[in-house]
Amino acid sequence: QVQLVESGGGLVPPGGSLRLSCGASRRIVNVLTMGWYRQAPGKQREFVATLTRDGTTNYADSVKGRFTISGDNSKNTVYLQMNSLKPEDTAVYYCKIEALLRTSYWGQGTQVTVSS
């Protein structure tokens, strides 16, 4: 069973930066999309950013211009550089890798807290 492991979360003051990382325990082939999602307390999980295998990126409006997704499909690694963080960015962040045949893998999540 493939596991995704995120790291890089933590406590940061407003305006600060964090870089999240995600990797797979075993090679995932035929990756279509890698992405990041988040879930704040009492809210549903929401889309943050995705990176397709052709290099196309997509961002939620709330993070455009502040967050940057990058990664390597062949190595099954994905990163999220988060700058100018706001208190409303506080959430558990999850990485997701989607492959052919509608196969999806989720990480266990990493907590990001933006507070002074």
C-alpha positions in Angstrom: 0.0 0.0 0.0 1.4 3.4 -1.0 1.5 6.1 1.6 2.0 9.8 1.1 3.9 11.6 3.8 3.7 15.4 4.2 6.1 17.5 6.2 7.0 21.2 6.7 3.9 22.4 8.7 4.2 24.4 11.8 3.4 27.7 13.6 4.2 30.9 11.7 3.3 34.6 12.3 1.1 36.4 9.8 3.2 37.4 6.8 5.5 34.5 7.3 6.4 31.6 5.0 6.4 27.8 5.1 7.3 25.1 2.5 5.4 21.9 2.6 6.8 18.7 1.1 5.1 15.4 0.1 6.6 12.2 -1.0 5.4 8.6 -1.7 6.6 5.5 0.1 6.6 3.6 -3.1 6.7 4.6 -6.8 3.4 5.6 -8.3 3.2 5.2 -12.0 1.1 7.0 -14.5 0.6 10.1 -12.3 -1.9 12.6 -13.8 -2.0 15.2 -11.1 -0.4 16.1 -7.8 -2.0 18.6 -5.5 -2.6 20.2 -2.1 -5.9 20.5 -0.2 -6.6 21.9 3.2 -9.2 21.6 5.9 -9.8 24.2 8.6 -11.7 23.3 11.8 -15.4 23.0 11.2 -15.0 23.4 7.4 -14.9 21.0 4.5 -11.7 20.1 2.8 -11.0 22.5 0.0 -8.7 22.7 -3.1 -5.6 24.7 -2.8 -3.4 23.9 -5.8 -2.7 21.3 -8.4 0.1 20.4 -10.8 -0.6 18.3 -13.8 1.9 16.0 -15.5 2.2 18.5 -18.4 3.3 21.2 -15.9 0.0 23.1 -15.7 -0.7 24.6 -12.4 -4.0 25.7 -10.9 -4.6 27.6 -7.7 -7.6 28.5 -5.5 -8.3 32.3 -5.8 -7.6 32.7 -2.1 -3.9 31.7 -2.5 -3.1 33.0 -6.0 0.0 35.1 -5.9 1.1 33.8 -2.5 1.4 30.0 -2.9 3.5 28.2 -5.5 3.2 24.4 -6.2 6.1 22.5 -7.7 7.1 18.9 -8.0 8.5 16.0 -10.0 6.0 13.5 -11.3 8.6 10.9 -11.9 9.8 11.1 -8.3 6.3 11.5 -6.9 7.3 14.5 -4.9 5.2 17.7 -4.6 5.9 20.9 -2.7 3.9 23.9 -1.7 5.7 27.2 -1.0 3.5 29.4 1.0 4.3 33.1 1.4 2.5 36.0 3.0 0.6 33.7 5.2 -2.7 34.8 6.7 -4.6 33.6 9.8 -7.2 32.2 7.4 -4.6 29.9 5.9 -4.6 28.0 9.2 -5.7 24.4 8.4 -4.5 20.8 8.0 -2.9 20.5 4.6 -3.1 17.3 2.7 -1.3 16.2 -0.5 -3.0 14.1 -3.1 -1.7 12.2 -6.1 -4.0 11.0 -8.8 -3.0 8.4 -11.3 -4.7 6.5 -14.2 -7.8 4.4 -13.5 -9.0 7.0 -11.1 -6.5 5.9 -8.5 -6.0 8.5 -5.7 -3.6 8.6 -2.8 -3.9 11.0 0.2 -1.4 12.0 2.8 -2.1 12.0 6.5 -2.0 15.8 6.7 0.3 18.4 8.3 -0.9 21.2 10.5 -0.3 24.8 9.5 -1.1 27.5 12.0 -0.8 31.2 11.3 -0.9 33.2 14.4 0.9 35.9 16.3 
